[in-house]
Amino acid sequence: MSNRNKPLSLEVQTTRRVAAVLANRPAGHKWPLARQIEFICTRASVAEVHAGLEPDAVAALLYCHCLHGRSSAEQEQARQALRALVKCQANILTRVELVPAVAALTRLYQHRHRNLIDWRPHRRNAFRQLYNLVRHLFDEFGDVPGWVLEAWATGQLTQHGVDMALLTVHVGSGKSLRSFPGLPLPLSRRLEHELRRVPYEYTLVPALRYAQLAATNALALLPPLLATPLGREITPQDAFWLNVVEFFREAPMVDYWQLGPVCEWIEVVRTVGTNGQPPHPGFSLKGRCMRAVLAQAGQWHRRTHRARKYWGYNVALTSAWAGLPVADYSSSEAGRVQITQLLSYAALVEEGSSQKHCVSSYVYSCLQGRCGIFSLRVNGARALTLEVRPNRQLVQIRGRENRRATEQELHWLKQWAEVAGLSIGATAC
């Protein structure tokens, strides 16, 4: 009898609470997908749905996104789409990440160009199924850019105020990108042409930046640009900042990754002021040389203790790196022509000082392995400075004060490229 009054252990109390919760758990999680979808299609409120399905169940979320709060006509359209998806045995309805995409699909179902019942999934991956399904329904001519369709799978269906699902329907019906209302900036025919060629992994603003740079043959500046605020937003000062990008594009033998530090310095000059000077909103790069701009930006970063973010401003001269796995070169004429990789900051500084260009700004990229800098010497005298990317492409060739290579020098470079397994970029010379 004494054991009846003995207090229950914490373990037993926890077990009883769990059993009570499980006893009151909705039975809907045991139902097959078809029954769950039919269940939400025949319910009139969220409370009724949650009485049979757990609130976090995919089917319950589909009810909230596709049916709740819509008009009778919209609800009927959504039910039609959901039931058709079940008949197609699509795995799309099993992934909680794809609920917003399914909601957009049911919302725009009336704009389809083909019937859903005619579509069959050819892959088991739900994301690939969604990609193919959106093309089947809304892409009449098969030319909707991949980066637009990718927004469905990532759930980023609203980007900078643009409804990417509506954009899909607009372009998929054969209309031009530039005629879509609400884009962050107006598109020319050239920009639209480049925008349609943007790789699928980009979102809206990076895609626009890709198109802008591609239109001016400046795609090499895209990674540094996307690392700045310009890669995340479109601003009223876009024209000015694109001029800064053009300034970098036209400056040979400068590390494009210095774009970020320079943009930070320019923003402070324009809005706050430096060296005790008032803000200079009309600041322009017109008439300035790259070497002076890099020097001024470097001084400001050091003075404000920001240099630690950009190694090129506070790297010791003794700093060295392994370099790219690209062989050096020595001509058969008793070593008359030598091409060697520069593997220290001191070597870059010496090269830039001798050749009168800004190759020392590449120290950050060399330390990160983003490029390799080589020096071509003839009879021991410096002749050319060369930039090679990890993809084994020679992308930049410059001599003293950024002169172009001569025919003889190009002949030596072609010999080296053949031996070392390199290609020479179309814009390198």
Disulfide bonds with the S-S distance in Angstrom:
none
